[in-house]
Amino acid sequence: MCFRALVTAWRCLLIAGVLVSGVTATTMAADAPPLILEHLTTADGLPQGTVYTTLQDSQGFIWLGTEDGLVRYDGHELVRYAYARDARNALPGNFVYQIAEDGSHDLWVALKDAGLARWNRTTDSFTVWRHEVGNPQSLSSDAVRALATSPQGPIWIGTSDTGINVLDPKSQHIEHLRHDDQVPTSLVDDRVLTLTLDRSGRMWVGTEKGLDRWDATHRVFVHYGPVSGSQISVIREDRTGTLWVGTFDGGLVQMDREGHVAQVYRHDPKQSASPASDDIRAILEDQAGHLWVGTPEGLDLFDRATGQSIHYHQDLSDAESLRDSYIMSLYEDESGLLWVGTRSGGVSRWNPRSWELGGHRPEWLGSKLVTTFADAPENKVWIGSLGGGLTLFDGATGKATDLDTLLHQANALGDKRVMSLLHDRHGNLWIGTMANGLFVLTATGQLEKIPVGVARAAATGRSISAPGIMTLFEARNGAIWVGTHGAAQTSWTR
């Protein structure tokens, strides 16, 4: 199976612990349920925990840029590209700031203090551009910070100290765009932090001293001055054409198509729904229209209608929360998975299908894993979990009642690890536990236990072969099939 198909298939996976409650993908931020995340960390093979950038290429592979190499992920394995002193056509440095794909499906890699590299897909090798003293056709600096590409256009290269380089991949010609005190329409500052090409083809430049836009017709820069904060960290255009500008010190800025500031959103310690921080590191609008904002204080879901944010951060008691609250990058792949790059915890992945199904983790469930479901009367549902036993859940009211409470018994099943459930045609609920056998909760509310072992079958005429009940199934003829752990399957008709 190709990786694109694998990634698409991930959208259909449900993470253990997700409950269905009818919440849709258009849920407003104020009602947003928790995120249930999966992770790729150094324990899984990442060379280093800081993920500055994520990209899904045209073949479906996921590429991650870290401080210790470029990583390709195919859904199963991680392959690292790194600097090697004696290797030819290798990556010239390991600190990866950004990755971009061009119209030929090659990848361009921005490297801190190591120049620019192009990964040639056909040869699996790198072509390198570096600064050469005395050569005006070389890069102006090896301190490459930002990249922007268009399908058939040049490669825009932002450096941390010498402005912008515009590279024509075919002719290899490099044009340098620098700040000049004598030219008011030159680049406002040579310290370039981010580059963004909007849908109309205009190039926006974020620098240490403010925001610029390149006017290609007149070949000049239009200055927008300090935008709340002078250091522009990220620029993103949403589907309406609104620009969202992140700063390192001035919060989140909303601008119209012409660059006029419409609103500035700042952190306010007295307002819990304000941005988590004025230091904005990443911005993303996903396919469902949610606006995500990454900060050193966590991930924000920003509601444009109210200007309020829902905050997500690391919870050491919850393995499915963020592995690190310091957010470095945000990316959405073709299948809709949200990739959250962090400062020290690798990258986390969120499947939006969990929200389409109303995914949430109620307080009564805690950190226990949900293992099985079954229908219950009055549109309720039985939920079995590892360690939580059996619970009757009312989705309309949110009320949860455990089996012990319903039966007025203590530890009625003798095992809190419920592995399988079946609601049969007669209204009986069959309950399989991990180590204490099989039970039947009759339609009249009586709990019966099915004996284990042949010797005990003499009194009742039936038994199961092992106490670990993994799966239950009702056949068309009414026979109940029982799959056990450590013994053969059993069937009988009640």
C-alpha positions in Angstrom: 0.0 0.0 0.0 1.4 3.5 -0.9 2.0 5.9 2.0 -0.7 8.3 0.8 -3.3 5.5 1.2 -1.9 4.8 4.7 -2.2 8.4 5.7 -5.8 8.6 4.4 -6.6 5.4 6.3 -5.5 7.0 9.5 -8.5 9.3 9.4 -10.7 6.3 9.9 -8.9 5.2 13.1 -10.6 5.7 16.5 -8.4 6.2 19.4 -9.2 4.1 22.5 -11.2 6.1 25.0 -13.2 8.1 22.5 -17.0 8.3 23.2 -19.7 9.2 20.7 -21.9 12.1 21.8 -23.0 13.9 18.6 -20.6 16.8 18.6 -19.7 17.9 15.1 -16.6 19.2 13.4 -18.2 22.7 13.4 -18.2 22.9 17.2 -17.4 26.4 18.4 -14.3 26.9 20.4 -16.2 27.4 23.7 -17.6 23.9 23.4 -14.5 22.2 22.1 -13.7 18.8 23.6 -10.2 17.7 24.6 -7.6 16.7 22.1 -6.6 13.0 22.1 -3.1 12.9 20.6 -0.6 10.3 19.3 3.1 11.1 19.5 6.4 10.6 17.7 9.3 11.2 20.0 12.9 10.3 20.5 11.7 7.0 22.0 10.2 6.2 18.6 13.4 7.1 16.8 13.4 10.9 16.3 17.0 12.0 16.5 16.1 15.0 18.6 12.9 16.4 20.3 12.6 19.8 18.6 10.4 19.8 15.5 10.7 23.2 13.7 8.7 22.2 10.6 6.6 19.4 9.1 5.7 18.8 5.5 3.8 16.1 3.6 5.3 15.7 0.1 3.6 14.9 -3.1 4.2 11.2 -2.5 2.6 11.2 0.9 5.7 11.0 3.0 5.9 13.1 6.1 9.2 15.1 6.6 10.2 16.6 9.9 12.9 19.2 10.5 14.7 18.9 13.8 17.9 20.4 15.4 19.6 17.1 14.6 18.7 16.2 11.1 16.0 15.8 8.5 13.6 12.9 9.0 11.3 11.1 6.6 8.4 9.1 8.0 6.4 6.6 6.0 3.8 5.7 8.7 6.0 3.0 10.2 9.7 3.8 10.0 11.8 7.0 10.4 14.7 7.6 8.1 17.2 10.3 9.1 19.3 12.5 6.7 22.2 14.1 8.5 25.6 15.7 8.0 28.5 13.4 7.4 32.0 14.8 7.1 33.2 12.4 4.4 29.9 11.8 2.5 29.3 13.3 -0.9 26.0 14.9 -1.8 24.9 14.7 1.9 23.0 17.2 3.9 25.4 20.0 4.8 24.1 20.6 8.3 21.7 19.1 10.9 19.7 22.1 12.2 16.6 22.3 9.9 14.5 25.4 10.1 12.1 24.8 7.2 11.2 22.4 4.3 9.5 23.3 1.0 8.6 21.3 -2.1 8.9 22.7 -5.6 7.0 22.0 -8.8 9.5 19.2 -9.7 8.7 17.5 -6.4 12.2 18.1 -5.0 12.6 19.3 -1.5 14.3 22.5 -0.4 15.8 22.6 3.1 16.7 25.8 5.1 19.7 25.1 7.4 20.9 27.2 10.3 24.5 28.2 9.5 24.8 25.6 6.7 23.2 27.2 3.7 20.5 25.8 1.5 20.1 22.2 0.3 17.9 20.6 -2.4 17.0 17.0 -2.0 16.9 15.5 -5.4 14.1 12.9 -5.4 15.4 10.8 -8.4 18.9 10.4 -6.9 18.2 10.6 -3.2 21.0 13.1 -2.9 21.5 16.7 -2.0 22.6 19.7 -4.0 24.0 22.5 -1.7 24.2 26.3 -2.0 26.6 28.1 0.4 28.0 31.6 0.8 31.3 32.1 -1.0 33.4 35.1 -0.1 33.9 37.2 -3.2 31.3 35.4 -5.3 28.2 37.6 -5.8 26.3 34.7 -7.3 26.6 32.7 -4.1 24.2 32.9 -1.2 24.6 36.1 0.8 24.8 34.0 4.0 24.8 30.5 5.3 22.3 31.5 8.0 19.1 30.4 6.1 16.0 30.8 8.2 12.9 30.8 5.8 11.8 29.5 2.5 8.9 30.1 0.1 8.3 28.3 -3.3 5.7 28.5 -6.0 5.0 25.7 -8.6 7.0 27.2 -11.4 8.6 30.2 -9.8 11.9 31.0 -8.0 12.9 29.9 -4.6 12.8 32.7 -2.0 15.4 32.3 0.7 15.3 34.4 3.9 18.5 34.7 5.9 19.0 35.7 9.5 21.5 38.4 8.7 21.7 39.4 5.0 18.2 39.7 3.7 16.6 37.7 0.9 18.1 35.6 -1.9 15.9 34.8 -4.9 17.1 31.7 -6.7 16.2 30.6 -10.2 16.6 26.8 -10.0 17.1 26.5 -13.8 19.6 29.2 -14.4 21.1 29.1 -10.9 21.0 32.9 -10.9 20.7 34.4 -7.4 19.3 37.9 -6.8 20.0 39.6 -3.5 17.4 41.8 -1.9 18.9 43.8 1.0 18.2 46.6 3.3 19.7 49.9 2.2 19.5 53.0 4.4 19.6 55.2 1.3 16.7 53.4 -0.4 13.3 53.8 1.4 11.7 51.0 -0.6 14.4 48.5 0.2 13.8 45.6 2.6 13.0 47.0 6.0 15.5 44.8 7.8 18.1 42.1 6.8 17.0 39.8 9.6 14.3 37.8 7.9 12.2 35.4 10.1 9.4 34.2 7.8 8.3 34.3 4.2 4.7 33.6 3.0 3.3 33.6 -0.6 -0.5 34.4 -0.5 -3.1 33.0 -2.9 -2.8 36.1 -5.1 0.9 35.6 -5.5 2.1 38.4 -3.2 5.2 37.7 -1.1 5.0 38.8 2.5 8.2 39.1 4.6 8.4 39.1 8.4 11.6 40.6 9.8 13.0 41.7 13.2 11.8 45.2 12.4 8.3 44.6 11.0 6.3 43.4 8.1 7.0 44.0 4.4 5.3 43.0 1.1 7.1 42.7 -2.2 5.6 44.7 -5.0 6.7 42.6 -8.0 5.4 45.2 -10.5 7.5 48.1 -9.3 10.2 45.8 -7.7 10.0 47.6 -4.3 9.1 46.6 -0.8 5.9 48.1 0.8 6.4 48.6 4.5 3.8 48.1 7.2 6.0 49.2 10.0 5.9 47.5 13.5 2.7 45.5 13.7 1.9 45.5 17.4 5.3 43.9 17.9 8.2 44.5 15.7 9.5 40.9 15.4 7.3 39.0 12.9 7.4 35.3 13.6 4.7 33.9 11.2 2.3 35.1 8.5 -0.8 33.0 7.4 -3.7 33.8 5.1 -7.0 32.2 5.9 -9.7 31.2 3.4 -11.4 34.6 3.5 -8.1 36.4 2.6 -7.6 37.7 6.1 -3.9 37.8 7.2 -3.0 36.4 10.6 0.4 37.7 11.8 2.2 36.3 14.8 4.8 38.2 16.6 7.4 37.3 19.2 6.4 40.0 21.6 3.1 41.6 20.4 0.5 38.9 20.3 -1.7 37.8 17.4 -2.6 40.4 14.7 -5.5 40.3 12.3 -5.0 42.2 9.0 -7.1 42.8 5.9 -5.9 42.0 2.4 -4.2 45.4 2.1 -2.3 44.9 5.3 -4.4 47.2 7.5 -4.6 46.1 11.1 -8.1 45.1 12.1 -7.5 43.7 15.5 -4.7 42.8 17.9 -5.2 40.0 20.4 -2.9 40.1 23.4 -2.4 37.9 26.5 -4.3 39.2 29.5 -3.7 37.4 32.8 -7.1 38.6 34.0 -8.9 37.0 31.0 -8.6 33.2 30.9 -9.8 33.1 27.2 -7.2 35.5 26.0 -4.2 34.1 24.0 -1.9 32.0 26.2 1.1 34.2 25.3 2.1 37.2 23.3 4.8 35.0 21.8 3.2 33.4 18.7 5.3 30.7 17.1 2.8 29.0 14.7 -0.6 29.7 13.0 -2.8 27.3 11.0 -6.3 27.2 9.6 -7.4 23.6 9.2 -9.7 22.1 6.6 -12.7 22.5 9.0 -12.0 26.2 9.4 -10.5 26.1 12.9 -7.7 28.6 13.6 -4.9 27.1 15.7 -2.2 29.2 17.3 1.0 27.8 18.8 2.8 29.5 21.7 5.5 28.6 24.3 2.5 28.2 26.7 0.6 25.7 24.7 -1.8 25.3 21.7 -4.7 27.6 21.4 -7.9 27.1 19.4 -8.9 30.6 18.5 -12.6 31.5 17.9 -12.7 34.4 15.3 -16.3 35.2 16.2 -15.6 35.9 19.8 -11.9 36.6 19.9 -11.5 33.9 22.6 -9.2 30.9 22.9 -9.4 27.4 24.3 -6.0 26.4 25.6 -4.4 22.9 25.3 -1.2 22.1 27.2 0.8 19.2 28.5 -0.8 17.2 31.3 1.7 14.8 32.9 -1.2 12.6 34.1 -2.6 12.1 30.6 -0.4 10.4 28.0 -2.7 11.5 25.2 -2.1 15.2 25.9 0.7 17.3 24.4 4.1 15.9 25.2 5.4 19.5 25.5 3.5 22.8 25.9 6.1 24.8 23.9 4.7 24.7 20.4 7.2 25.3 17.5 5.2 24.4 14.4 1.8 23.4 13.1 0.9 21.5 9.9 -2.1 19.8 8.4 -1.6 16.9 6.0 -3.8 15.9 3.1 -5.9 13.5 5.2 -6.6 16.2 7.8 -4.2 15.1 10.5 -2.9 18.0 12.5 0.8 17.7 13.3 2.0 19.7 16.3 5.8 20.2 16.5 7.1 20.9 20.0 10.3 22.2 21.6 11.3 19.0 23.4 8.5 16.5 23.0 8.8 15.6 19.3 5.6 15.9 17.2 2.0 15.1 18.2 -0.8 14.1 15.8 -4.4 14.9 16.2 -7.1 13.1 14.2 -10.1 15.5 13.6 -12.4 12.5 13.1 -12.4 12.2 16.9 -14.3 15.5 17.0 -16.6 14.6 14.2 -17.7 11.7 16.3 -17.8 13.8 19.4 -14.6 12.5 21.0 -14.2 13.4 24.7 -12.9 11.9 27.9 -15.4 12.5 30.7 -14.3 12.8 34.3 -15.8 9.4 35.3 -13.6 7.6 32.8 -10.4 9.1 33.9 -7.4 7.6 32.1 -9.0 4.2 31.6 -9.1 2.7 28.2 -12.5 1.9 26.6 -12.6 -1.7 25.3 -16.2 -2.4 24.3 -19.7 -1.0 23.8 -23.3 -2.5 23.7 -26.8 -1.1 23.2 -28.9 -0.4 26.3 -32.6 0.5 26.7 -33.8 4.1 26.3 -31.1 5.1 23.9 -28.4 4.5 26.5 -25.1 2.6 26.0 -23.1 0.1 28.0 -19.4 1.0 28.1 -16.7 -1.5 29.3 -13.2 -0.4 30.2 -9.9 -1.6 31.5 -10.1 -0.9 35.3 -13.4 0.9 35.2 -15.7 -2.1 35.0 -19.1 -1.7 33.3 -20.9 1.6 33.1 -24.4 2.6 31.8 -24.0 5.9 30.0 -26.8 8.3 29.1 -25.6 10.5 26.2 -28.5 12.9 26.5 -27.8 13.8 30.1 -24.2 12.8 30.5 -25.1 10.6 33.5 -22.9 7.5 34.1 -23.9 4.7 36.5 -21.7 1.7 37.1 -23.0 -1.8 37.3 -22.3 -2.2 41.1 -24.6 0.8 41.8 -27.3 -0.6 39.6 -27.2 -4.0 41.2 -26.5 -2.7 44.8 -23.5 -5.1 44.9 -19.8 -4.6 45.6 -17.6 -5.8 42.7 -20.4 -7.7 41.1 -18.2 -9.0 38.2 -15.2 -9.8 40.3 -13.0 -8.1 37.7 -13.0 -4.4 36.7 -11.5 -5.3 33.3 -14.4 -5.7 30.9 -13.2 -7.0 27.5 -16.4 -7.7 25.5 -20.1 -7.0 25.5 -23.1 -8.4 23.5 -26.7 -7.3 23.7 -28.7 -10.3 22.3 -32.1 -10.5 20.6 -33.8 -11.5 23.9 -32.6 -8.3 25.7 -29.8 -10.0 27.7 -26.4 -8.4 28.1 -23.5 -10.8 27.9 -20.4 -9.5 29.7 -16.9 -10.9 29.2 -14.1 -10.1 31.6 -10.3 -10.5 31.3 -9.9 -13.1 34.0 -13.2 -13.8 35.8 -15.2 -15.4 33.0 -18.6 -14.7 31.4 -21.7 -13.1 32.9 -25.3 -12.6 31.7 -27.3 -9.6 32.8 -30.9 -10.7 32.0 -33.6 -8.5 30.7 -35.1 -8.7 34.2 -32.0 -7.3 35.8 -30.5 -10.6 37.2 -26.8 -11.2 37.0 -25.8 -14.8 36.2 -22.3 -16.3 35.9 -21.4 -18.9 33.4 -19.2 -21.6 35.0 -15.6 -22.2 33.8 -14.3 -25.7 33.1 -15.9 -29.1 32.2 -16.2 -30.3 35.7 -18.4 -27.4 36.7 -20.7 -27.9 33.6 -22.3 -31.0 35.2 -24.7 -28.9 37.4 -25.7 -26.5 34.7 -25.1 -28.4 31.5 -22.9 -25.7 30.1 -19.6 -24.0 30.8 -16.8 -22.0 29.1 -13.3 -23.3 28.5 -11.3 -20.3 29.9 -12.0 -17.3 32.1 -10.6 -14.7 29.6 -13.4 -13.6 27.4 -12.1 -11.6 24.4 -15.0 -11.4 22.0 -18.8 -12.3 21.8 -21.0 -12.8 18.7 -24.6 -13.8 18.1 -25.2 -15.9 15.1 -28.4 -15.9 12.9 -29.7 -19.0 14.7 -29.3 -17.3 18.1 -26.2 -19.2 19.1 -23.7 -17.2 21.2 -20.1 -17.6 20.1 -17.5 -16.9 22.8 -13.9 -16.2 21.9 -11.5 -16.9 24.9 -7.9 -16.3 25.7 -5.9 -19.5 26.2 -8.6 -22.0 25.1 -10.9 -22.9 22.2 -14.0 -21.0 21.3 -17.4 -22.0 22.7 -20.9 -21.7 21.5 -24.4 -22.4 22.7 -28.0 -21.3 22.5 -29.6 -19.8 25.5 
